[in-house]
């Protein structure tokens, strides 16, 4: 009889340990989140835009936290503002040691090289902690159009003001003064204007998935085993 009780007791302990592992992972994921906003997500090749990442960190037991951003090959990333302890250029990775239960704000800019083919490009990111890895949510695409055009045609001013060209009269005599005929030549080059697309930061409310269900299963399992022991 005692051996049966010991076996059932061990069985209950094992169930509790499994539930504890699942709930701890779910809680860790719920306590850390990250959201990305892009200042302009419609650009021309050769231009740049700034990107902001807001990291919500309510976990008090993390030894470190890291943000890694993956941008298209050949694009240039420049840090603007952050309080990271370490920045790894090769992987575009920000690392903080300690500083638990504090939010992080990371701002950087990227430059789209001239000659970049038109299309839609993606930026992917992830948050890494000592016990979990999650994806950065929010905006992650930039649409690139043709290169920035420069220069202007001869005979026209940059701002579109008419150019006055003096022309001598064909029948001018010695006593006549030179007749000046104003012939405005206006050439207004059409310039592509890329307007920034405003993006709002949507709050990310991440809750522990299935936490109540896991606890309920554990309670029912324990009650069932206790009844069988009687």
Secondary structure, 3 states (H helix, E strand, C coil): CHHHHHHHHHHHHHHHHHHHHHHHHHHHHHHEEEEEEECCCEEEECCEEEEEEEEEECCCCCCEEEEEEECCCCCEEEEEECCCCEEECCCCEEEEECCCCCCEEEEEEEECCCCCCCEEEECEEEEEECCCEEECEECCEEEEEEECCCCCCCCCCCCCCCECCCCCCCCCCCCCCCCCCCCCECCCCCCCCCCCCCCCCCCCCCCCCCHHHHHHHHHHHHHHHHHHHC
